[in-house]
C-alpha cells in the first residue's frame, strides 16, 4: 500500500491508499462504505518512519475504527499536504488502483459502491 495525496481543483482534498491487488482494495474495510455506522469520520496520521505511516480512520461515535499499517509515503510530501490543507475541514478518503499514470477509485466488492469516504478533519500525531 502507498499513500496518494491530491489537491484537485474545485474538489475536496483527497487522501488515497494505492493498492496493488484489486481484491484487497475492494474488500479491505468495505464496511465503512457499505454499512457506515456514522456520518462523521476523521483520519489520523501517525508520524512516518522508515517503514511508512500508520493511518487511522475513526467514526465520531467510535463504532467504526480501522488502521492501515506500514503505508509507504514520502514524509516531505505528507508534511506539505498537511500545511497546504490546514484550513480545510472536509476531505475525501478512498481506495485506488494505479494504472500507469492514472488513478482509479475502486468499488466495494459486496455492493459495488465507490470506495470514497467523507472525512471531517485530518490530524497528525507524533
Helices and strands as residue ranges (DSSP letters): E 2-6, E 13-19, H 22-27, H 31-34, E 41-46, E 53-59, E 65-71, H 75-84, E 90-99, E 102-105, E 116-120, E 122-125
